[in-house]
Amino acid sequence: MKKYFRITTMVYLILLGATLGAGLFAGIVVAPVTFHTEQWLGSEILSHYQEGLIMTENFVKLSYLVDFTLICVALYEGYKYKKFERDTITQIATFFVLATGLMFSHYYLPDILNMQLAGEKMTQSAAFINTHKGSEINFKIFSLALLVLMIQNMRKACK
């Protein structure tokens, strides 16, 4: 049984790393390219609103990976908790991963989608700007918690 758990741990760590990488890639590479299409296309073909619609679709797809990762985190860390293989840092990181991941996929993203459906004028409102800023901060916390969780599990796996 220990052999299978080691394989599960490796797959789990790869999933955490892939999710972290996808989130960072979306924020560091995809967003700047999407929101500055005039630099790549030579002229302003898309409006900021249209670029936002494209970027939102990227984050909708990313939310599927985040949801799958949340299920895996809950199962893996729940199993380790039941086996009394727990520490405070891992528990705190797990809480933040689950809380911020759920907020990203099921609070901020649907809110942003609804505001975008209301039209371009709504996306220029203070409510949209504040919601968007909150989602950015939330995703940064999610990424940091995911990194901490990954490091903690790697540290334990290497013992």
C-alpha positions as CSV (number, residue, x, y, z in Angstrom):
1,M,0.0,0.0,0.0
2,K,2.9,2.4,0.7
3,K,4.0,2.1,-2.9
4,Y,0.6,3.2,-4.2
5,F,0.5,6.1,-1.8
6,R,3.9,7.3,-3.0
7,I,2.7,7.2,-6.6
8,T,-0.4,9.1,-5.5
9,T,1.7,11.7,-3.8
10,M,3.8,12.2,-6.9
11,V,0.7,12.6,-9.0
12,Y,-0.7,15.0,-6.4
13,L,2.4,17.1,-6.4
14,I,2.5,17.3,-10.2
15,L,-1.2,18.4,-10.2
16,L,-0.4,21.1,-7.6
17,G,2.5,22.3,-9.7
18,A,0.5,22.2,-13.0
19,T,-2.3,24.2,-11.4
20,L,0.1,26.7,-10.0
21,G,1.9,27.0,-13.3
22,A,-1.3,27.4,-15.3
23,G,-2.5,30.2,-12.9
24,L,0.9,32.0,-13.1
25,F,1.0,31.6,-16.9
26,A,-2.5,33.0,-17.2
27,G,-1.6,36.0,-15.1
28,I,1.9,36.7,-16.2
29,V,1.8,35.8,-19.9
30,V,-1.7,35.5,-21.2
31,A,-3.3,38.6,-19.6
32,P,-0.6,41.1,-20.8
33,V,-0.7,39.7,-24.3
34,T,-4.5,39.6,-24.4
35,F,-4.9,43.2,-23.0
36,H,-2.3,44.7,-25.4
37,T,-3.3,43.2,-28.7
38,E,-2.5,46.5,-30.5
39,Q,1.2,45.8,-29.9
40,W,1.0,42.4,-31.5
41,L,-1.4,43.2,-34.3
42,G,-0.1,46.6,-35.3
43,S,-3.4,48.5,-34.7
44,E,-6.2,48.5,-32.2
45,I,-8.6,45.9,-33.6
46,L,-10.2,44.8,-30.3
47,S,-11.6,47.1,-27.7
48,H,-10.6,46.7,-24.0
49,Y,-14.0,45.2,-23.4
50,Q,-13.5,42.5,-26.1
51,E,-10.1,41.7,-24.8
52,G,-11.7,41.3,-21.4
53,L,-14.2,38.8,-22.8
54,I,-11.3,36.8,-24.3
55,M,-9.4,36.9,-21.0
56,T,-12.5,35.8,-19.0
57,E,-12.9,32.8,-21.2
58,N,-9.3,31.8,-20.4
59,F,-10.1,32.0,-16.7
60,V,-13.3,30.1,-17.1
61,K,-11.2,27.2,-18.6
62,L,-8.7,27.6,-15.7
63,S,-11.5,27.3,-13.2
64,Y,-12.2,23.8,-14.4
65,L,-8.6,22.9,-13.5
66,V,-8.9,24.7,-10.2
67,D,-12.1,22.8,-9.3
68,F,-10.5,19.5,-10.1
69,T,-7.5,20.5,-8.0
70,L,-9.7,21.4,-5.1
71,I,-11.4,18.0,-5.1
72,C,-8.0,16.3,-5.1
73,V,-6.7,18.6,-2.3
74,A,-9.7,17.9,-0.2
75,L,-9.4,14.1,-0.7
76,Y,-5.6,13.9,-0.3
77,E,-5.3,16.2,2.6
78,G,-8.4,14.7,4.2
79,Y,-6.9,11.3,4.0
80,K,-3.7,12.5,5.5
81,Y,-5.6,14.2,8.2
82,K,-7.4,11.0,9.1
83,K,-4.1,9.1,9.2
84,F,-2.8,11.7,11.7
85,E,-0.2,12.9,9.3
86,R,-0.8,16.6,9.7
87,D,0.8,19.8,10.7
88,T,-0.4,23.3,11.3
89,I,1.2,24.9,8.2
90,T,-0.3,22.2,5.9
91,Q,-3.8,22.6,7.5
92,I,-3.7,26.4,7.1
93,A,-2.4,26.2,3.5
94,T,-5.2,23.6,2.7
95,F,-7.8,25.9,4.2
96,F,-6.6,28.8,2.1
97,V,-6.3,26.7,-1.1
98,L,-9.9,25.4,-0.7
99,A,-11.4,28.8,0.4
100,T,-9.7,30.9,-2.2
101,G,-10.1,28.3,-5.0
102,L,-13.8,28.1,-4.3
103,M,-14.1,31.9,-4.2
104,F,-12.3,32.2,-7.5
105,S,-14.4,29.6,-9.4
106,H,-17.8,30.1,-7.7
107,Y,-17.9,33.7,-6.5
108,Y,-15.7,36.0,-8.5
109,L,-15.8,34.4,-11.9
110,P,-19.6,34.2,-12.0
111,D,-19.9,37.7,-10.8
112,I,-17.5,39.0,-13.4
113,L,-19.4,37.0,-16.1
114,N,-22.7,38.5,-15.1
115,M,-21.3,42.0,-15.1
116,Q,-19.8,41.5,-18.6
117,L,-23.2,40.2,-19.8
118,A,-24.7,43.6,-18.6
119,G,-22.5,45.3,-21.2
120,E,-19.4,47.4,-21.6
121,K,-20.7,50.2,-19.5
122,M,-21.0,47.9,-16.5
123,T,-17.4,46.8,-16.8
124,Q,-16.3,50.4,-16.3
125,S,-18.2,50.8,-13.1
126,A,-16.6,50.9,-9.6
127,A,-18.4,47.6,-8.7
128,F,-16.7,45.8,-11.6
129,I,-13.3,47.3,-10.9
130,N,-13.5,46.4,-7.2
131,T,-14.7,42.9,-8.0
132,H,-11.9,42.4,-10.5
133,K,-9.3,43.7,-8.1
134,G,-10.7,41.4,-5.4
135,S,-10.4,38.4,-7.7
136,E,-6.8,39.3,-8.5
137,I,-5.9,39.5,-4.8
138,N,-7.8,36.2,-4.2
139,F,-6.0,34.4,-6.9
140,K,-2.6,35.6,-5.6
141,I,-3.5,34.2,-2.2
142,F,-4.6,31.0,-3.9
143,S,-1.3,30.7,-5.7
144,L,0.7,31.4,-2.6
145,A,-1.2,28.8,-0.5
146,L,-0.9,26.3,-3.3
147,L,2.9,26.9,-3.4
148,V,3.1,26.4,0.4
149,L,1.0,23.2,0.2
150,M,3.2,21.9,-2.5
151,I,6.4,22.7,-0.6
152,Q,5.1,21.1,2.6
153,N,4.1,17.9,0.8
154,M,7.4,17.7,-1.0
155,R,9.3,18.2,2.2
156,K,7.3,15.4,3.8
157,A,7.7,13.1,0.8
158,C,11.5,13.5,0.8
159,K,12.0,12.3,4.3
